[in-house]
Amino acid sequence: MRVARFVAQGDPTYGVVELAEDQGPNPETVSVVSGDPLAGPVHYTGERLPLADVRLVSPVIPRSKIVGVGRNYSDHAAELGNEVPATPLVFLKPNTSVVGPGEPIVYPPETTNLHYEGELAVVIGRICRRVPAERAADVIFGYTVANDVTARDLQNADGQWSRAKGFDSFCPLGPWIATHIDLEEASRLDLTTSLNDKQVQSGNTSQLVHGIADLVAYVTSFTTLLPGDVILTGTPAGVRPMVVGDRVSVTIPGIGTLTNPVVAEEA
């Protein structure tokens, strides 16, 4: 199931997306549901809309936090001249950094070296603390695509990453949450990033230094995760600068493609 959050008219609404590849009876549509699937039971309203007629927004706005994981692909750590950490290197992004598919990544004047980082994102489905790795699947609602936008010069200058990764619009998520993917499948997904239609990143989640289950266990060892919180699992090699006017797309087959333009911050 693909759980989307969209705007047709009025406030954002949740729905279930059916694509042509599903070979279902109503391809390229979204079936509207009542309520928030991350908060409790939902019901189909009976309304079905063409997918082309709605505007997708971020499928989730984390209740409390986005937990990022740095240097979790060895080739990415190497390309930036860093060692692979023995334990997960974590940081937080504010929920105000979240935008959805098609929404702009805003290039702030404080940086001159803004990078994309295509990633698999884990969406948490229940309140959880100290989850053992073997039970990680029990607390995962689903998976989506992320772009951990990073001001590389600020990251290097500050010594810690809050500012470099925390600007508004620095966490695109989407296009929807795939709940039909289990932990085993999520641990061997291809991931590619394209900049202006040219592929610049290619990896597979089997290459994660610290796997998804271990990340859930590690993060919940020091903080409680809430429904809708997100773990960003890390990015493969190939990061490089974006400039105003660029368009970046992150694709994970089985989930979808997340595309965002880069725009200048308005004065």
C-alpha positions as CSV (number, residue, x, y, z in Angstrom):
1,M,0.0,0.0,0.0
2,R,1.2,3.5,-0.8
3,V,0.0,6.1,1.7
4,A,0.0,9.6,0.3
5,R,-0.8,13.0,1.7
6,F,-2.3,15.4,-0.8
7,V,-4.2,18.6,-1.5
8,A,-7.1,18.6,-3.8
9,Q,-9.0,21.4,-2.2
10,G,-8.7,22.7,1.3
11,D,-6.5,21.1,3.9
12,P,-4.1,18.1,3.2
13,T,-5.8,14.8,3.2
14,Y,-4.6,11.2,3.3
15,G,-5.2,8.6,0.6
16,V,-4.1,5.3,-0.8
17,V,-2.4,5.5,-4.2
18,E,-3.0,2.9,-6.9
19,L,-0.5,2.9,-9.8
20,A,-0.8,1.3,-13.3
21,E,2.0,-1.1,-12.3
22,D,-0.2,-2.5,-9.6
23,Q,-2.6,-3.8,-12.4
24,G,-5.5,-2.7,-10.2
25,P,-8.9,-1.8,-11.4
26,N,-8.4,1.9,-10.9
27,P,-4.8,2.8,-11.9
28,E,-3.3,6.2,-11.3
29,T,-5.8,7.2,-8.7
30,V,-5.8,8.0,-5.0
31,S,-8.6,6.7,-2.8
32,V,-9.4,9.2,0.0
33,V,-9.3,8.0,3.6
34,S,-10.6,9.6,6.8
35,G,-8.2,10.5,9.5
36,D,-4.4,10.1,9.9
37,P,-3.2,6.5,9.4
38,L,-0.2,7.2,11.7
39,A,-2.5,8.2,14.5
40,G,-5.2,5.5,14.4
41,P,-7.6,3.5,12.3
42,V,-8.8,5.1,9.0
43,H,-11.7,4.3,6.7
44,Y,-12.1,4.7,3.0
45,T,-14.6,7.5,2.2
46,G,-15.5,6.1,-1.1
47,E,-14.1,9.1,-3.0
48,R,-11.5,8.4,-5.6
49,L,-9.5,11.1,-7.5
50,P,-7.2,10.9,-10.5
51,L,-3.6,11.2,-9.2
52,A,-2.9,13.8,-11.8
53,D,-5.6,16.1,-10.3
54,V,-4.1,16.3,-6.8
55,R,-1.0,17.9,-5.4
56,L,1.2,15.6,-3.4
57,V,2.7,17.1,-0.2
58,S,5.1,15.5,2.2
59,P,3.5,12.1,3.2
60,V,4.4,12.8,6.9
61,I,5.3,15.7,9.1
62,P,7.3,14.1,11.9
63,R,5.6,14.6,15.3
64,S,8.9,15.4,17.0
65,K,12.0,14.7,15.0
66,I,14.0,13.5,12.0
67,V,17.0,11.4,13.0
68,G,19.7,11.5,10.4
69,V,22.6,9.0,10.1
70,G,25.9,10.2,8.7
71,R,28.6,8.3,6.9
72,N,26.5,5.1,6.7
73,Y,27.8,4.1,3.3
74,S,31.6,3.5,3.3
75,D,32.0,4.9,-0.2
76,H,30.4,8.2,0.8
77,A,32.6,8.5,3.9
78,A,35.6,7.9,1.7
79,E,34.7,10.5,-0.9
80,L,34.7,13.2,1.8
81,G,37.9,11.9,3.5
82,N,36.2,10.5,6.6
83,E,36.5,7.3,8.5
84,V,33.5,5.0,8.8
85,P,32.1,5.4,12.3
86,A,32.1,2.3,14.5
87,T,28.7,3.2,15.9
88,P,26.0,5.2,14.0
89,L,26.8,8.9,13.7
90,V,23.4,10.6,14.3
91,F,22.1,14.1,14.1
92,L,18.7,15.7,14.2
93,K,16.8,17.8,11.6
94,P,13.8,19.9,12.7
95,N,10.4,19.0,11.3
96,T,10.3,22.5,9.8
97,S,12.9,21.3,7.3
98,V,10.4,19.0,5.7
99,V,8.9,19.7,2.2
100,G,7.1,17.5,-0.2
101,P,7.5,16.4,-3.8
102,G,7.8,19.2,-6.3
103,E,8.3,21.8,-3.6
104,P,11.4,23.9,-3.8
105,I,14.7,23.4,-2.0
106,V,15.5,27.0,-1.0
107,Y,19.2,28.0,-1.4
108,P,20.0,30.2,1.6
109,P,22.5,33.0,1.4
110,E,24.6,31.6,4.3
111,T,26.0,28.8,2.1
112,T,27.9,28.6,-1.2
113,N,28.2,24.8,-1.3
114,L,24.7,23.1,-1.1
115,H,24.7,19.4,-1.7
116,Y,21.9,16.8,-2.3
117,E,22.0,13.4,-0.4
118,G,19.5,10.8,-1.7
119,E,18.4,8.4,1.0
120,L,15.9,5.8,2.1
121,A,13.8,7.1,5.0
122,V,12.2,4.9,7.7
123,V,8.8,6.1,9.0
124,I,8.0,5.0,12.6
125,G,4.5,3.8,13.3
126,R,4.3,3.6,17.1
127,I,5.7,5.0,20.2
128,C,8.9,3.0,21.0
129,R,11.9,3.0,23.2
130,R,14.7,0.4,23.5
131,V,13.6,-1.7,20.6
132,P,15.8,-4.7,20.0
133,A,17.0,-5.1,16.4
134,E,15.0,-8.3,16.0
135,R,11.8,-6.4,16.7
136,A,12.5,-3.4,14.6
137,A,10.0,-4.3,12.0
138,D,7.2,-4.1,14.6
139,V,7.6,-0.3,15.0
140,I,8.1,0.6,11.3
141,F,5.1,2.0,9.5
142,G,6.7,2.1,6.1
143,Y,9.4,3.7,3.9
144,T,9.7,6.8,1.8
145,V,12.3,8.6,-0.3
146,A,14.4,11.5,1.2
147,N,16.9,14.1,0.3
148,D,19.1,15.1,3.2
149,V,20.1,18.5,1.8
150,T,23.3,19.7,3.4
151,A,25.2,23.0,3.3
152,R,28.6,21.4,3.2
153,D,30.6,24.5,3.9
154,L,28.6,25.2,7.1
155,Q,28.9,21.5,8.1
156,N,32.7,21.7,7.9
157,A,32.9,25.2,9.6
158,D,30.5,24.5,12.5
159,G,31.9,21.1,13.6
160,Q,28.3,19.9,14.3
161,W,25.6,19.6,11.8
162,S,22.4,21.3,13.1
163,R,22.7,24.4,11.0
164,A,24.1,22.8,7.9
165,K,21.2,20.3,7.7
166,G,18.4,22.2,9.5
167,F,17.4,25.0,7.2
168,D,13.8,25.2,6.1
169,S,13.3,22.9,3.0
170,F,16.4,20.8,3.7
171,C,14.4,17.6,4.1
172,P,12.3,16.7,1.1
173,L,10.2,13.6,1.7
174,G,7.9,11.6,-0.7
175,P,6.2,10.9,-2.9
176,W,4.3,8.6,-0.5
177,I,5.0,6.0,2.2
178,A,5.3,2.4,1.0
179,T,3.8,0.1,3.7
180,H,3.9,-3.0,1.5
181,I,7.7,-3.3,1.7
182,D,9.0,-5.4,4.6
183,L,12.3,-5.0,6.4
184,E,14.1,-7.7,4.4
185,E,13.1,-6.0,1.1
186,A,13.9,-2.6,2.4
187,S,17.4,-3.8,3.2
188,R,18.2,-4.5,-0.5
189,L,16.7,-1.6,-2.4
190,D,18.4,0.2,-5.2
191,L,18.8,4.0,-4.9
192,T,19.7,6.5,-7.5
193,T,19.9,10.3,-7.6
194,S,19.8,12.4,-10.7
195,L,20.8,16.0,-11.1
196,N,19.0,17.6,-14.1
197,D,18.3,14.1,-15.5
198,K,22.0,13.0,-15.2
199,Q,22.5,10.1,-12.7
200,V,25.0,11.2,-10.0
201,Q,24.4,8.6,-7.2
202,S,23.8,4.9,-7.3
203,G,23.7,2.5,-4.4
204,N,21.8,-0.2,-2.6
205,T,20.6,-0.4,1.0
206,S,22.5,-3.7,1.3
207,Q,25.6,-1.5,1.4
208,L,24.5,0.3,4.6
209,V,27.3,0.1,7.2
210,H,24.6,0.0,10.0
211,G,21.5,-1.7,8.7
212,I,17.9,-0.5,9.2
213,A,17.1,-2.8,12.2
214,D,20.4,-1.8,13.9
215,L,19.6,1.9,13.4
216,V,16.2,1.5,15.0
217,A,17.7,-0.3,17.9
218,Y,20.5,2.3,18.3
219,V,18.2,5.4,18.0
220,T,15.7,4.1,20.4
221,S,18.4,3.3,22.9
222,F,18.7,7.0,23.7
223,T,15.4,8.6,22.6
224,T,11.7,7.7,22.4
225,L,10.4,7.7,18.8
226,L,6.9,8.8,18.1
227,P,4.5,7.8,15.3
228,G,5.6,9.8,12.2
229,D,9.2,10.3,13.3
230,V,11.6,9.6,10.5
231,I,15.1,8.0,10.4
232,L,17.2,8.9,7.4
233,T,19.5,5.9,6.7
234,G,22.4,7.6,5.0
235,T,23.6,8.4,1.4
236,P,25.8,6.6,-1.0
237,A,28.8,8.2,-2.8
238,G,28.3,10.8,-5.5
239,V,27.3,13.9,-3.6
240,R,28.1,17.2,-5.2
241,P,26.8,20.8,-5.3
242,M,23.5,22.0,-6.5
243,V,22.8,25.5,-7.8
244,V,19.7,27.6,-8.3
245,G,17.8,26.3,-11.3
246,D,18.8,22.7,-10.8
247,R,16.3,19.9,-10.4
248,V,17.2,16.9,-8.2
249,S,15.4,13.5,-8.3
250,V,15.9,10.6,-5.9
251,T,14.5,7.2,-7.0
252,I,14.0,4.0,-5.1
253,P,12.2,1.4,-7.2
254,G,9.2,-0.1,-5.3
255,I,8.7,3.3,-3.6
256,G,8.9,6.1,-6.1
257,T,10.7,9.2,-7.3
258,L,11.1,12.4,-5.3
259,T,11.8,15.5,-7.4
260,N,12.5,19.0,-6.2
261,P,13.7,22.2,-7.9
262,V,16.4,24.4,-6.3
263,V,15.4,28.1,-6.0
264,A,16.9,31.2,-4.5
265,E,15.7,32.5,-1.2
266,E,13.5,35.5,-1.7
267,A,14.8,38.7,-0.2
